[in-house]
Each structure stands twice: as C-alpha cells, then as structure tokens.
C-alpha cells in the first residue's frame, strides 16, 4: 500500500501512500480515529459507535455514503453535551446484513443508536440526512432539534450521474486500485482545492478507511431508493430543524434541500453560494451547526 502516487503531495514530500513520514506536513489534519465499540441493537444489526463529551443534551451524528465516524466528527467539534457517532450497516466494523437495503433500514440503525444513547438531537449529512428524514417521518416527535446537511434525496431518485458515481466508487474499492478510489472521491472537492494539504490529508484518511474496511456491495441498492414516498409525511414533525445546502453541488441538489425545508413545519434553510463549504467556509459552518444544536429549548 506504499506505492500510491496520485495526486502528487502538495508539499513536495515523499510520493508514497500510507501513514508515517509521507503524511502531509502542512494543512489542517483530519481528526485521528479513537477506539470505538461495537454494540448490539434490538433489530439484530451490530453497529460501530463512538461516544464523546459529557452532559446534556445528547446529539447523534449520522454520516454520508462511504464515509464514517472520523469524517463526521468535525461537524460536532463545537457542539456541547454528549455526542454519539456511529457507522451505518455496511460501513466500518458495523454488520453488513444481506440486502437489498432501504432508507427504512438505515433509519432503523439510526433510531437504535439514538435510543441506546438517549439522544434528543440529531445531525445527518447526505446519506445520514436521508436516514434521518425517514426516521422522523415515521416518528415525528422523536427529536427536539435536527440538522440536515447536504440532503441528497427526498422523494425522488438520484440522478443517473450520481448513480454512476456510486457504481464507480464501489467498483474502485472492490478492485483495490487506490488511484481509482482517489479519483472517485476527488469529485467531492472543489477543483481549486484538490491539490491543497488539507484536502490531501482528508483524501488519505478516506482511502485508508475504504481500503481497510471495504464497501458493502448492497450499498448500491440505495441508489434506486427514496427517503420517503411523500414529503407530506413530514408535516407532523415537531422538532426545530436546520437544513443546509450549497449552490453548485450536483451530488446534493439545492432543490432537494428546499423541498425538505418546505415540508418540515419548523425548518430554517441556509444555502451557501458555492460548493465545498467544508473547505471554503469551515468556520461559518461549524458555528452555524453548533449555535443551532447548542440552543436551549
């Protein structure tokens, strides 16, 4: 695994892949991966979990497709109370029961972790936002505050281009071709940032995770699924909600976020004017999320 040569390190360091001396010498590093636990759930799927912080409230964080705990943790870095991160089925050390899977299955994973930890607030990004949408459609009074970051799907299937991207990523991981995995992930970054040290560090961490844990083949089935069949099912949700989107993000279309915010009775929508907000407006995003989730009832 030390022959990785794509893309060239932005700091001019050794062109090898893996931890150690070849790690970036500049830029904001991603958070290290702490020790996690695997917990049993009432629906029989064991899920990997990490709990940080103390006190109340407790917030559960749901990650995106082919992502995980390490990538999701920064979203909660300024959120108070206990924070519970986990891996959906088919990710990390969580079980991968036979598919096909639906967002109802992911909502069941999210609900189990939330119930086991007593979470009253929830954050979901992309895939996690869809699972959270399904959960609150089924249980409209389950949480008192919700954040939907970059929702990708509501009641309409993803575009053909997005489905193709998921297929490409799954094939790259299955092949073990590190450069192909890097190519598939790199579409998430604004082109102007793809050679920066911070993106390089993040990219390496994502590749390490995917090459170590793999990607469950049944994740492909989610590309044909919708979160809920009818947004009207969200009309009874009692929680205050914050929906965040970015203009120009083809994987997470603004119209999807707009329709989600419109369907939620107590939602506020914020749209950043360019994609890649994690890289271009990190401080504002961090403050926006924490101010909302830290607010008292």
C-alpha positions as CSV (number, residue, x, y, z in Angstrom):
1,X,0.0,0.0,0.0
2,X,3.0,2.3,-0.2
3,X,3.1,2.8,-3.9
4,X,0.3,5.3,-4.1
5,X,1.3,8.2,-6.3
6,X,-2.0,10.1,-7.1
7,X,-2.2,13.0,-6.7
8,X,1.3,14.3,-6.0
9,X,1.6,15.6,-2.4
10,X,1.1,19.4,-2.4
11,X,4.0,19.9,-0.1
12,X,6.5,18.1,-2.3
13,X,7.0,15.4,0.3
14,X,7.8,11.7,-0.4
15,X,5.5,10.3,-3.0
16,X,4.3,7.2,-1.1
17,X,1.0,6.2,0.3
18,X,0.3,5.3,3.9
19,X,0.9,6.7,7.4
20,X,4.3,7.8,8.7
21,X,6.8,10.1,7.1
22,X,4.7,10.5,4.0
23,X,1.9,12.3,5.9
24,X,1.2,15.9,4.9
25,X,3.4,18.4,6.7
26,X,1.0,21.3,6.4
27,X,-2.7,22.0,6.3
28,X,-5.5,21.1,8.7
29,X,-5.3,17.4,9.6
30,X,-8.4,15.3,10.0
31,X,-9.2,14.1,13.5
32,X,-7.5,10.9,14.5
33,X,-9.6,7.8,14.8
34,X,-10.1,6.9,18.5
35,X,-11.1,3.5,19.8
36,X,-14.7,2.6,19.1
37,X,-17.1,-0.1,20.3
38,X,-19.5,-2.4,18.5
39,X,-22.9,-2.5,20.1
40,X,-25.9,-4.8,19.7
41,X,-29.1,-3.3,18.6
42,X,-32.7,-4.5,19.0
43,X,-33.0,-5.3,15.3
44,X,-30.0,-7.6,15.3
45,X,-27.5,-5.5,13.4
46,X,-24.3,-4.7,15.4
47,X,-23.2,-1.2,14.8
48,X,-19.8,0.6,15.5
49,X,-20.2,3.5,17.9
50,X,-18.1,6.3,19.4
51,X,-19.3,8.5,22.3
52,X,-17.5,11.7,23.3
53,X,-18.3,14.6,25.6
54,X,-20.4,14.7,28.7
55,X,-23.6,16.2,30.0
56,X,-26.7,17.1,28.1
57,X,-28.2,17.2,25.6
58,X,-27.1,14.2,23.6
59,X,-26.7,14.5,19.9
60,X,-26.4,11.6,17.4
61,X,-24.4,12.2,14.2
62,X,-25.2,10.2,11.0
63,X,-22.5,10.0,8.3
64,X,-22.7,10.0,4.5
65,X,-22.2,7.2,2.0
66,X,-18.8,5.6,2.1
67,X,-17.9,7.9,5.0
68,X,-17.9,7.2,8.7
69,X,-17.1,8.4,12.2
70,X,-13.8,10.1,11.5
71,X,-15.2,12.2,8.8
72,X,-18.3,13.1,10.7
73,X,-16.7,14.1,14.0
74,X,-15.6,17.6,12.9
75,X,-19.2,18.6,12.4
76,X,-19.7,18.2,16.1
77,X,-16.5,19.8,17.3
78,X,-18.2,22.8,18.9
79,X,-21.5,21.1,19.9
80,X,-22.0,20.8,23.6
81,X,-23.1,17.8,25.6
82,X,-22.6,14.1,24.7
83,X,-22.0,13.3,21.1
84,X,-22.7,9.9,19.6
85,X,-21.1,8.9,16.3
86,X,-21.7,5.6,14.6
87,X,-21.3,3.6,11.4
88,X,-24.3,2.6,9.3
89,X,-24.6,-1.0,8.2
90,X,-22.0,-1.8,5.6
91,X,-19.5,0.7,6.9
92,X,-16.5,0.3,9.2
93,X,-16.9,-2.5,11.7
94,X,-20.7,-2.5,11.6
95,X,-22.5,-5.5,10.3
96,X,-23.5,-5.8,6.7
97,X,-26.6,-8.0,6.6
98,X,-27.8,-9.3,3.3
99,X,-29.5,-6.7,1.1
100,X,-31.0,-5.0,-0.8
101,X,-31.2,-2.2,1.7
102,X,-33.6,0.7,2.0
103,X,-33.6,4.0,3.9
104,X,-36.0,2.4,6.3
105,X,-33.2,0.0,7.2
106,X,-30.8,2.9,7.7
107,X,-33.4,4.8,9.8
108,X,-33.6,1.7,11.9
109,X,-29.9,1.8,12.5
110,X,-30.0,5.5,13.4
111,X,-33.0,5.0,15.7
112,X,-31.3,2.2,17.6
113,X,-28.2,4.3,18.3
114,X,-30.3,7.3,19.3
115,X,-32.4,5.2,21.6
116,X,-29.5,3.4,23.2
117,X,-27.8,6.7,23.9
118,X,-30.9,8.7,24.8
119,X,-30.2,11.3,22.1
120,X,-32.7,14.1,21.8
121,X,-31.0,15.9,18.9
122,X,-29.7,14.6,15.6
123,X,-27.4,15.6,12.7
124,X,-27.3,13.9,9.3
125,X,-25.2,14.5,6.3
126,X,-26.1,13.3,2.8
127,X,-27.0,9.6,3.3
128,X,-27.4,10.3,7.0
129,X,-29.8,13.1,6.3
130,X,-31.9,10.8,4.2
131,X,-32.0,8.2,7.0
132,X,-32.9,11.0,9.5
133,X,-35.7,12.1,7.2
134,X,-37.2,8.6,7.1
135,X,-36.8,8.3,10.9
136,X,-38.7,11.5,11.7
137,X,-41.3,10.8,9.1
138,X,-42.1,7.6,11.0
139,X,-41.6,9.1,14.4
140,X,-42.3,12.9,14.2
141,X,-41.7,13.6,17.8
142,X,-38.5,11.6,18.3
143,X,-36.1,14.6,18.5
144,X,-36.3,18.2,19.5
145,X,-33.6,19.6,17.1
146,X,-32.5,18.3,13.7
147,X,-29.7,19.3,11.3
148,X,-29.9,18.1,7.7
149,X,-26.6,18.9,6.0
150,X,-26.4,18.4,2.2
151,X,-29.5,16.3,1.8
152,X,-29.2,14.2,-1.4
153,X,-32.5,12.5,-1.8
154,X,-36.1,13.0,-0.6
155,X,-39.0,11.5,-2.6
156,X,-37.2,11.4,-6.0
157,X,-34.5,9.0,-7.0
158,X,-31.0,10.3,-7.5
159,X,-29.9,11.4,-11.0
160,X,-28.2,9.0,-13.4
161,X,-24.9,10.8,-12.9
162,X,-25.0,10.3,-9.1
163,X,-25.9,6.6,-9.5
164,X,-22.9,6.3,-11.9
165,X,-20.6,7.9,-9.3
166,X,-21.7,5.4,-6.6
167,X,-21.1,2.5,-9.0
168,X,-17.7,3.8,-9.9
169,X,-16.7,4.2,-6.3
170,X,-17.9,0.7,-5.4
171,X,-16.0,-0.8,-8.3
172,X,-12.8,1.0,-7.5
173,X,-12.9,-0.1,-3.8
174,X,-13.6,-3.7,-4.9
175,X,-10.7,-3.6,-7.3
176,X,-8.2,-2.5,-4.7
177,X,-7.0,0.2,-7.1
178,X,-6.0,3.1,-4.7
179,X,-5.7,5.6,-7.5
180,X,-9.1,4.8,-8.8
181,X,-10.6,5.2,-5.4
182,X,-8.9,8.6,-5.1
183,X,-10.3,9.6,-8.5
184,X,-13.8,8.6,-7.4
185,X,-13.6,10.5,-4.1
186,X,-12.0,13.6,-5.6
187,X,-15.2,14.7,-7.2
188,X,-16.4,15.8,-3.8
189,X,-13.8,18.6,-3.7
190,X,-13.9,22.0,-5.4
191,X,-11.4,21.8,-8.3
192,X,-9.3,24.7,-6.9
193,X,-8.7,22.8,-3.6
194,X,-7.8,19.4,-4.9
195,X,-4.1,19.9,-4.5
196,X,-4.1,21.5,-1.1
197,X,-2.6,19.9,2.0
198,X,-5.9,19.9,3.9
199,X,-7.7,18.0,1.1
200,X,-4.7,15.7,0.7
201,X,-4.9,14.8,4.4
202,X,-8.6,14.2,4.2
203,X,-8.3,12.1,1.0
204,X,-5.7,9.9,2.5
205,X,-7.8,9.2,5.6
206,X,-10.9,8.3,3.4
207,X,-8.8,6.0,1.3
208,X,-7.3,4.4,4.4
209,X,-10.8,3.7,5.7
210,X,-12.2,2.3,2.5
211,X,-9.2,0.1,1.7
212,X,-9.2,-1.2,5.2
213,X,-13.0,-1.8,5.7
214,X,-14.2,-2.1,2.1
215,X,-17.6,-1.0,0.8
216,X,-20.6,-3.3,1.1
217,X,-21.9,-4.3,-2.3
218,X,-25.5,-3.8,-1.1
219,X,-25.0,-0.1,-0.7
220,X,-25.6,0.1,-4.5
221,X,-29.2,-0.7,-3.9
222,X,-29.7,2.6,-2.1
223,X,-29.2,4.5,-5.4
224,X,-32.6,3.3,-6.5
225,X,-34.3,4.2,-3.3
226,X,-36.0,7.4,-2.0
227,X,-36.0,8.5,1.6
228,X,-39.8,8.9,1.8
229,X,-42.5,8.4,-0.8
230,X,-44.3,11.7,0.1
231,X,-42.9,14.8,1.8
232,X,-46.3,15.4,3.3
233,X,-45.4,12.7,5.8
234,X,-43.1,15.3,7.5
235,X,-45.9,17.7,8.3
236,X,-46.2,16.3,11.9
237,X,-42.5,16.7,12.8
238,X,-42.3,18.7,16.0
239,X,-38.6,19.4,16.1
240,X,-36.9,22.6,15.1
241,X,-34.8,21.9,12.0
242,X,-31.9,23.5,10.2
243,X,-31.4,22.5,6.5
244,X,-28.0,23.4,4.9
245,X,-27.2,23.2,1.2
246,X,-24.6,24.5,-1.2
247,X,-25.2,26.0,-4.6
248,X,-23.5,24.2,-7.4
249,X,-23.3,20.8,-5.6
250,X,-24.6,18.3,-8.1
251,X,-24.5,15.4,-5.7
252,X,-26.7,17.3,-3.2
253,X,-29.0,19.5,-5.2
254,X,-30.4,22.7,-3.7
255,X,-34.0,21.9,-4.8
256,X,-33.9,18.8,-2.6
257,X,-32.9,20.9,0.4
258,X,-35.6,23.4,-0.5
259,X,-38.3,20.8,-0.7
260,X,-37.2,19.2,2.6
261,X,-37.2,22.6,4.4
262,X,-40.6,23.4,3.0
263,X,-42.0,20.1,4.1
264,X,-40.8,20.4,7.7
265,X,-43.1,22.7,9.8
266,X,-40.3,24.3,11.9
267,X,-37.3,24.4,9.5
268,X,-34.8,27.1,8.5
269,X,-32.9,26.8,5.2
270,X,-29.4,28.1,4.6
271,X,-27.8,27.8,1.2
272,X,-24.1,28.6,0.8
273,X,-23.3,30.3,-2.5
274,X,-20.7,27.7,-3.6
275,X,-20.0,24.0,-3.2
276,X,-17.3,22.6,-0.9
277,X,-18.4,24.6,2.2
278,X,-16.5,22.2,4.5
279,X,-13.3,23.6,2.8
280,X,-14.3,27.1,1.9
281,X,-16.5,28.2,4.9
282,X,-15.5,25.8,7.6
283,X,-15.7,28.3,10.5
284,X,-19.1,29.6,9.5
285,X,-20.5,26.1,9.0
286,X,-19.1,25.0,12.4
287,X,-20.6,28.0,14.1
288,X,-24.0,27.6,12.3
289,X,-24.3,23.9,13.4
290,X,-23.2,24.4,17.0
291,X,-25.3,27.6,17.6
292,X,-28.4,25.7,16.5
293,X,-27.7,22.5,18.4
294,X,-26.5,24.2,21.5
295,X,-29.5,26.5,21.8
296,X,-31.7,25.7,24.8
297,X,-35.3,24.8,24.4
